[in-house]
Amino acid sequence: MPPEAALLRANVSAPIAALLVALRQAGVTRIAEGRPLAQEVRWRIGGPADLLVEAESSTEVAACLRLARAHGVPVFILGDGSNMLMDSHGYRGLVLRIGRAMSALHIEGTRVICGGGLWVPRLALELARRGLTGLEHVAGIPGTIGGLVLMNGGSQRKGVGAHVRRVTVVTPEGDIRSLTQEEMAFSYRHSALQGRGCAITEVELELEPGDPAAIRREMIDILASRRRKFPKNLPNCGSTFLSNPAMYAVVGPPGKAIEEAGLKGIALGGAQVSPLHANFIVNRGGATSDEVLALIAHIRQTVHARTGYRMDCEARFVSAEGEERPAHDFTDAGRFDIGLLGRIAL
Ligand SMILES: Cc1cc2nc3c(=O)[nH]c(=O)nc-3n(C[C@H](O)[C@H](O)[C@H](O)COP(=O)(O)OP(=O)(O)OC[C@H]3O[C@@H](n4cnc5c(N)ncnc54)[C@H](O)[C@@H]3O)c2cc1C
């Protein structure tokens, strides 16, 4: 049976079936049909994606984006899935992964050129080996450089954006563009590319020469502190809520606010506010996206009632229909099973 017939039989929409044919004709080979997204993201939550492509080159990324647009199929760009809550109902579109197959690394002096799928811990290791300083704070962040740049991620209140010189992207129309640091408009855990549907295929960083032993020491200290503070055995997506500077000055970081509101350890089905670090929601097994969204709604509402501050989410939610925004946008709009709120328990 031709693959498009199999898809139609499996109740997949005609545009998806047509896109699959077009992708194959364009020479895209690494296509999975109906792959459970729970296998692809760190929270281990998410139903099947109609199509998932593991991109091998920027030309292939451009072809995927152009063809998906032509067929009216939504696309979600996935890195390592370390910051993502995927809908338990799955994804009715194309998930385009920029990962290991696009993870080249070239270092010339203090200039570092990374493929968009480069694994951040590998980058940190190479920087330490070469004695390049500036990004020690990213040691241990389990994502790709593309995802880190999009989120302007980092630790110790720093962001990777301070060291970004140039970002190469493929636009949703399939055009390749180069953006400067100014055009990326980095701010705390934010960049101009969020929500724009562009795929980051290459990142150029500029670092400073430093003492390899001192860099290694600092990274080891950071890794040890992460191991102490963060839950490691249960799937999670790192910090659920962003630190808000005004709230930080008065109440402290989100983890402290959540703990002081008595919410550490509360649970709903498979989802639980980590007993180790209250800004982490862990999947104890079989958690659904609605359970996580209900916990987020409850935490956000309770902390606001106690402190007057609204904590926004760092974690992003992708709906089955293809919308992607910070998770609290969906809870504020009541887009989860509100009946679950009554089942939250200690
Ligand atoms: C245990 C743990 C600890 C963490 N600690 C930290 C921390 O200390 N600091 C921190 O900042 N974050 C932390 N995170 C969150 C996460 O690791 C970072 O945000 C990470 O950089 C996201 O990268 P990713 O490849 O996993 O992106 P994903 O989670 O796959 O995606 C995140 C966003 O980036 C987009 N994206 C991903 N790749 C690309 C690309 N190539 N082009 C365009 N868009 C792309 C996605 O569409 C999505 O909007 C942690 C997560 C975990 C699980």
Ligand as a Chemical Component Dictionary entry (heavy atoms), coordinates in Angstrom:
data_LIG
# 
_chem_comp.id                   LIG 
_chem_comp.type                 NON-POLYMER 
_chem_comp.pdbx_formal_charge   0 
_chem_comp.three_letter_code    LIG 
# 
loop_
_chem_comp_atom.comp_id 
_chem_comp_atom.atom_id 
_chem_comp_atom.alt_atom_id 
_chem_comp_atom.type_symbol 
_chem_comp_atom.charge 
_chem_comp_atom.model_Cartn_x 
_chem_comp_atom.model_Cartn_y 
_chem_comp_atom.model_Cartn_z 
_chem_comp_atom.pdbx_ordinal 
LIG C1  C1  C 0 16.909 19.339 33.847 1  
LIG C2  C2  C 0 16.797 20.623 33.048 2  
LIG C3  C3  C 0 17.524 21.725 33.425 3  
LIG C4  C4  C 0 17.436 22.919 32.698 4  
LIG N1  N1  N 0 18.185 23.985 33.093 5  
LIG C5  C5  C 0 18.130 25.135 32.389 6  
LIG C6  C6  C 0 18.928 26.264 32.780 7  
LIG O1  O1  O 0 19.698 26.222 33.723 8  
LIG N2  N2  N 0 18.818 27.392 32.041 9  
LIG C7  C7  C 0 17.983 27.476 30.958 10 
LIG O2  O2  O 0 17.956 28.533 30.320 11 
LIG N3  N3  N 0 17.222 26.435 30.580 12 
LIG C8  C8  C 0 17.265 25.274 31.260 13 
LIG N4  N4  N 0 16.479 24.219 30.892 14 
LIG C9  C9  C 0 15.532 24.384 29.765 15 
LIG C10 C10 C 0 16.113 23.995 28.410 16 
LIG O3  O3  O 0 17.163 23.056 28.570 17 
LIG C11 C11 C 0 16.640 25.167 27.605 18 
LIG O4  O4  O 0 15.631 26.123 27.358 19 
LIG C12 C12 C 0 17.213 24.639 26.277 20 
LIG O5  O5  O 0 18.125 25.526 25.796 21 
LIG C13 C13 C 0 16.167 24.339 25.239 22 
LIG O6  O6  O 0 16.827 23.686 24.157 23 
LIG P1  P1  P 0 16.141 22.495 23.373 24 
LIG O7  O7  O 0 17.017 22.147 22.243 25 
LIG O8  O8  O 0 15.793 21.400 24.299 26 
LIG O9  O9  O 0 14.826 23.220 22.844 27 
LIG P2  P2  P 0 13.346 22.651 22.828 28 
LIG O10 O10 O 0 12.887 22.403 24.215 29 
LIG O11 O11 O 0 13.240 21.560 21.845 30 
LIG O12 O12 O 0 12.585 23.933 22.261 31 
LIG C14 C14 C 0 12.504 25.133 23.029 32 
LIG C15 C15 C 0 12.057 26.249 22.089 33 
LIG O13 O13 O 0 13.112 26.459 21.148 34 
LIG C16 C16 C 0 12.631 26.228 19.819 35 
LIG N5  N5  N 0 13.739 25.622 19.084 36 
LIG C17 C17 C 0 14.474 24.543 19.429 37 
LIG N6  N6  N 0 15.448 24.345 18.522 38 
LIG C18 C18 C 0 15.294 25.314 17.577 39 
LIG C19 C19 C 0 15.967 25.631 16.371 40 
LIG N7  N7  N 0 17.035 24.948 15.937 41 
LIG N8  N8  N 0 15.509 26.678 15.644 42 
LIG C20 C20 C 0 14.456 27.414 16.059 43 
LIG N9  N9  N 0 13.775 27.157 17.187 44 
LIG C21 C21 C 0 14.201 26.124 17.935 45 
LIG C22 C22 C 0 11.396 25.377 19.955 46 
LIG O14 O14 O 0 10.518 25.577 18.850 47 
LIG C23 C23 C 0 10.818 25.917 21.256 48 
LIG O15 O15 O 0 10.133 27.114 21.037 49 
LIG C24 C24 C 0 16.570 23.003 31.583 50 
LIG C25 C25 C 0 15.830 21.883 31.203 51 
LIG C26 C26 C 0 15.946 20.693 31.920 52 
LIG C27 C27 C 0 15.172 19.487 31.474 53 
# 
loop_
_chem_comp_bond.comp_id 
_chem_comp_bond.atom_id_1 
_chem_comp_bond.atom_id_2 
_chem_comp_bond.value_order 
_chem_comp_bond.pdbx_ordinal 
LIG C1  C2  SING 1  
LIG C2  C3  SING 2  
LIG C2  C26 DOUB 3  
LIG C3  C4  DOUB 4  
LIG C4  N1  SING 5  
LIG C4  C24 SING 6  
LIG N1  C5  DOUB 7  
LIG C5  C6  SING 8  
LIG C5  C8  SING 9  
LIG C6  O1  DOUB 10 
LIG C6  N2  SING 11 
LIG N2  C7  SING 12 
LIG C7  O2  DOUB 13 
LIG C7  N3  SING 14 
LIG N3  C8  DOUB 15 
LIG C8  N4  SING 16 
LIG N4  C9  SING 17 
LIG N4  C24 SING 18 
LIG C9  C10 SING 19 
LIG C10 O3  SING 20 
LIG C10 C11 SING 21 
LIG C11 O4  SING 22 
LIG C11 C12 SING 23 
LIG C12 O5  SING 24 
LIG C12 C13 SING 25 
LIG C13 O6  SING 26 
LIG O6  P1  SING 27 
LIG P1  O7  DOUB 28 
LIG P1  O8  SING 29 
LIG P1  O9  SING 30 
LIG O9  P2  SING 31 
LIG P2  O10 DOUB 32 
LIG P2  O11 SING 33 
LIG P2  O12 SING 34 
LIG O12 C14 SING 35 
LIG C14 C15 SING 36 
LIG C15 O13 SING 37 
LIG C15 C23 SING 38 
LIG O13 C16 SING 39 
LIG C16 N5  SING 40 
LIG C16 C22 SING 41 
LIG N5  C17 SING 42 
LIG N5  C21 SING 43 
LIG C17 N6  DOUB 44 
LIG N6  C18 SING 45 
LIG C18 C19 SING 46 
LIG C18 C21 DOUB 47 
LIG C19 N7  SING 48 
LIG C19 N8  DOUB 49 
LIG N8  C20 SING 50 
LIG C20 N9  DOUB 51 
LIG N9  C21 SING 52 
LIG C22 O14 SING 53 
LIG C22 C23 SING 54 
LIG C23 O15 SING 55 
LIG C24 C25 DOUB 56 
LIG C25 C26 SING 57 
LIG C26 C27 SING 58 
# 
